[in-house]
Amino acid sequence: MSSQSREKILGKIKTALQESSVPMPFPEADKATDFFVEDAISPEEKFAAEFSKLGGKYVYCSNELELFSQLEALCDAMKWKQIHTLDSYLNQLAQEHQLDYITRDNTLQNIEVGISLTECLVARTGSVIMSSAMDYGRRLPVYAPIHIVVAYANQVVWNISDAIEYLQKKYPKGLPSMIALTTGPSRTADIEKTLVVGVHGPKEVYVFFVDKQA
């Protein structure tokens, strides 16, 4: 088929579609602002429940002192020698509280456990939102077999649409080039329909929720 014939056929199809457009069957759906029934529990409780269902490990901390106490206890229990971070804020806190087990590592070589902040948490799906604008960029959530996320009370939103709105307010000049929505440990069933955890990302994900404003 020549290019001229192809253009004629495509032109006829385009004209036919414009002349006989099919109306939306449910036009009211376009005007809906919330597709979910409100839960009776708080978004923090909802996130904890959904995140745990997905195999995530949720730890509540009333303040940052309890955060470090819980982290140290976890390190002792799991026999972790070091937790690596690229977050300037977490690194500063570790230095202020003399936490030798948290170290800054710009290379991420041979990393076993990584810790980072998050953009926000999505309660409805139990998801963690991360972006390339943060100190760790695109790297830490992919390199670290075990990923520890530190989140604060004002970072919990109900839905993914709320998370996008939250990011738009945080980055008014333009959204980050990469926004990742992580829902539990990495998993796949592509190989012989057998579920395998920790293939394309961390096999374990912890969220340490600090009940204070970031």
Summary of the structure (lengths in Angstrom):
residues: 214
radius of gyration: 22.5
end to end distance: 62.7
largest distance: 74.4
contacts: 592
relative contact order: 0.17
helix: 35%
strand: 22%
